[in-house]
């Protein structure tokens, strides 16, 4: 699967109706400042690593998988503080769940080694990368793990500061498709994607302090254990 990168939208969402804290009631329009930009950090980097890993595995390219592993290992991803989440819907008749978590840097490195075979040059590069370990040189990301049954939907409530770069990513385990909608506290769509993948990234700059609602829908019949990553 390829990474789904969602662009900011300014339309009012008619797809979900969410209620949340009354924040900045005097503000009108979507909570997004299109004049400001930021520098991608840990969440974006991990999403990129997943994209490269999928490409490398599809093409049996050990070097691409190694690059993915190095990027993933360089991010200091930590368990985030408790975030409000509501799960709703009816569970589909589920197939067995082959994978219980998204692939991590260690598994990426192991896959690169398997693909390297007897390529001494690539094996040397992998050995060098393993000796470096997790460098933590890229801005950290907060992660939250959810095991979402097929046919059901998670709705996360996440606060972001105004005038500060916000990024998030949804990284699934590859077992099913995940559709994602990000809306502000009044229901305006910020990011939206329904293409066939379970890897989604979104970044924007809120105009004011507020809550955002991240809706993750498992459209398949297999449970998907995914990470929600935020900065």
KAVENZI-V587687 format. One record per residue. N is the residue number from 1. RES is the residue in one letter. OMEGA is omega in degrees with one decimal (* if undefined). Layout:
[[N:RES:OMEGA] [N:RES:OMEGA]]
This chain:
[[1:X:179.4] [2:X:-179.8] [3:X:174.8] [4:X:-179.9] [5:X:-172.7] [6:X:177.7] [7:X:179.9] [8:X:179.2] [9:X:-177.4] [10:X:-179.4] [11:X:175.0] [12:X:-175.7] [13:X:172.8] [14:X:-173.8] [15:X:179.8] [16:X:173.3] [17:X:-175.7] [18:X:174.0] [19:X:-178.0] [20:X:-179.2] [21:X:179.5] [22:X:-177.3] [23:X:175.3] [24:X:-177.8] [25:X:-178.1] [26:X:-180.0] [27:X:176.7] [28:X:-179.4] [29:X:-178.8] [30:X:178.0] [31:X:179.2] [32:X:178.2] [33:X:-175.8] [34:X:179.8] [35:X:-176.8] [36:X:177.3] [37:X:179.0] [38:X:-179.9] [39:X:-179.9] [40:X:-178.3] [41:X:-171.7] [42:X:-177.9] [43:X:178.7] [44:X:-179.4] [45:X:178.9] [46:X:176.1] [47:X:177.5] [48:X:179.4] [49:X:178.8] [50:X:178.3] [51:X:-179.6] [52:X:179.3] [53:X:-180.0] [54:X:179.1] [55:X:-179.2] [56:X:179.9] [57:X:179.8] [58:X:-178.3] [59:X:-177.6] [60:X:-177.1] [61:X:-176.8] [62:X:-179.4] [63:X:178.0] [64:X:177.5] [65:X:177.7] [66:X:177.7] [67:X:178.0] [68:X:-179.5] [69:X:179.9] [70:X:178.6] [71:X:-179.0] [72:X:-179.0] [73:X:-177.0] [74:X:-179.4] [75:X:177.3] [76:X:-179.5] [77:X:-177.1] [78:X:175.7] [79:X:-177.2] [80:X:175.8] [81:X:-177.3] [82:X:179.7] [83:X:-179.2] [84:X:178.6] [85:X:175.1] [86:X:176.3] [87:X:-176.3] [88:X:179.6] [89:X:179.4] [90:X:-178.5] [91:X:176.0] [92:X:172.7] [93:X:-167.4] [94:X:168.1] [95:X:175.5] [96:X:-178.0] [97:X:-176.0] [98:X:-172.2] [99:X:-175.6] [100:X:178.3] [101:X:174.8] [102:X:179.9] [103:X:180.0] [104:X:-175.9] [105:X:-178.8] [106:X:178.9] [107:X:175.7] [108:X:-179.1] [109:X:178.7] [110:X:178.4] [111:X:178.1] [112:X:-179.7] [113:X:177.8] [114:X:-178.7] [115:X:-178.2] [116:X:179.8] [117:X:-179.8] [118:X:178.0] [119:X:-175.0] [120:X:-179.7] [121:X:179.7] [122:X:177.6] [123:X:176.9] [124:X:178.0] [125:X:178.2] [126:X:178.3] [127:X:177.7] [128:X:-179.1] [129:X:179.8] [130:X:-179.5] [131:X:178.2] [132:X:-179.3] [133:X:179.5] [134:X:-175.2] [135:X:179.8] [136:X:-175.1] [137:X:179.5] [138:X:-178.6] [139:X:-175.2] [140:X:177.0] [141:X:174.4] [142:X:-177.9] [143:X:177.7] [144:X:-177.3] [145:X:175.7] [146:X:176.3] [147:X:-169.2] [148:X:178.6] [149:X:176.1] [150:X:179.5] [151:X:-177.2] [152:X:-172.4] [153:X:170.2] [154:X:170.9] [155:X:-179.4] [156:X:175.1] [157:X:-173.6] [158:X:177.2] [159:X:171.9] [160:X:-180.0] [161:X:175.7] [162:X:178.3] [163:X:177.9] [164:X:-178.3] [165:X:178.4] [166:X:176.5] [167:X:176.6] [168:X:176.6] [169:X:171.5] [170:X:-176.4] [171:X:-179.1] [172:X:-178.6] [173:X:176.6] [174:X:-174.4] [175:X:-178.6] [176:X:177.4] [177:X:173.7] [178:X:173.0] [179:X:-172.2] [180:X:174.3] [181:X:175.6] [182:X:-179.0] [183:X:176.1] [184:X:-171.7] [185:X:177.4] [186:X:174.9] [187:X:177.4] [188:X:-179.9] [189:X:174.8] [190:X:177.2] [191:X:-178.5] [192:X:177.6] [193:X:178.3] [194:X:178.4] [195:X:-170.6] [196:X:176.6] [197:X:173.5] [198:X:179.2] [199:X:-171.1] [200:X:174.1] [201:X:-178.2] [202:X:174.2] [203:X:-177.1] [204:X:175.7] [205:X:177.3] [206:X:177.8] [207:X:179.2] [208:X:176.9] [209:X:179.9] [210:X:175.3] [211:X:175.8] [212:X:-175.2] [213:X:-176.2] [214:X:-178.4] [215:X:-179.3] [216:X:-178.1] [217:X:175.4] [218:X:-176.5] [219:X:-178.4] [220:X:179.1] [221:X:179.2] [222:X:177.5] [223:X:178.1] [224:X:176.5] [225:X:-172.1] [226:X:171.5] [227:X:162.1] [228:X:-178.6] [229:X:175.5] [230:X:175.6] [231:X:*]]
